[in-house]
Amino acid sequence: MNAKRIKRNWLYLLAGVVIFTFGTLVFLEVNRSPEVKKSSRGVCHSKESRYYFQTLSFSAFWTVEACVEAGGRVPEKD
């Protein structure tokens, strides 16, 4: 019975480590998002843009100016 308890505790420890690692990676990925995303259609979305978080396929840039110099364009006003 003692061996089963030790095995179960190791499984809990392993599950905890996996969950902690996954959570940490997600946190780091969210916090390192680029300042500007150039979408596959060539639109440069800053973090203030309403489409920034919806843009999943993108090239990252530090500034809108750098994005435009790389062939992007600013989004049209709504």
C-alpha positions as CSV (number, residue, x, y, z in Angstrom):
1,M,0.0,0.0,0.0
2,N,2.9,2.4,0.7
3,A,4.2,1.9,-2.9
4,K,0.8,2.9,-4.3
5,R,0.8,6.1,-2.2
6,I,4.3,7.0,-3.4
7,K,3.4,6.4,-7.0
8,R,0.3,8.5,-6.7
9,N,2.2,11.3,-5.1
10,W,4.7,11.3,-7.9
11,L,1.9,11.5,-10.4
12,Y,0.4,14.5,-8.6
13,L,3.9,16.1,-8.5
14,L,4.4,15.5,-12.2
15,A,0.9,16.9,-13.1
16,G,1.6,20.0,-11.0
17,V,4.9,20.5,-12.8
18,V,3.3,20.1,-16.2
19,I,0.5,22.5,-15.3
20,F,2.9,25.1,-13.8
21,T,5.2,24.9,-16.9
22,F,2.3,25.2,-19.3
23,G,0.9,28.2,-17.4
24,T,4.3,29.9,-17.3
25,L,4.8,29.4,-21.1
26,V,1.4,30.9,-21.8
27,F,2.0,33.8,-19.6
28,L,5.4,34.5,-21.2
29,E,4.0,34.2,-24.7
30,V,1.1,36.6,-24.0
31,N,3.4,39.2,-22.4
32,R,6.0,39.2,-25.2
33,S,3.5,40.0,-27.9
34,P,4.9,42.5,-30.5
35,E,4.0,46.2,-30.5
36,V,2.8,46.0,-34.2
37,K,1.5,43.1,-36.2
38,K,1.5,43.2,-40.0
39,S,-1.3,40.9,-41.1
40,S,-1.1,38.5,-44.1
41,R,-3.1,41.2,-46.0
42,G,-0.4,43.8,-45.3
43,V,-2.3,45.8,-42.7
44,C,-0.2,47.1,-39.7
45,H,-2.1,46.7,-36.5
46,S,-0.8,48.4,-33.3
47,K,-2.0,47.3,-29.9
48,E,-4.6,50.0,-30.0
49,S,-6.2,48.5,-33.1
50,R,-9.4,46.7,-32.6
51,Y,-8.1,43.8,-34.8
52,Y,-4.7,43.4,-33.1
53,F,-5.7,40.4,-31.0
54,Q,-7.7,38.8,-33.8
55,T,-4.6,38.9,-36.1
56,L,-3.0,35.4,-35.8
57,S,-0.9,35.2,-38.9
58,F,1.5,38.2,-38.8
59,S,5.0,39.6,-39.0
60,A,6.1,41.4,-35.9
61,F,7.5,45.0,-35.8
62,W,8.5,47.4,-33.0
63,T,6.8,50.5,-34.6
64,V,4.1,51.2,-37.2
65,E,6.7,53.2,-39.2
66,A,8.9,50.1,-39.5
67,C,5.9,48.0,-40.5
68,V,4.9,50.5,-43.2
69,E,8.5,50.7,-44.5
70,A,8.4,46.9,-44.9
71,G,5.5,47.2,-47.3
72,G,2.6,47.4,-44.8
73,R,-0.2,50.0,-44.7
74,V,-2.1,51.6,-41.8
75,P,-5.7,50.4,-41.3
76,E,-8.5,52.4,-42.7
77,K,-10.5,54.4,-40.1
78,D,-13.9,53.0,-39.2
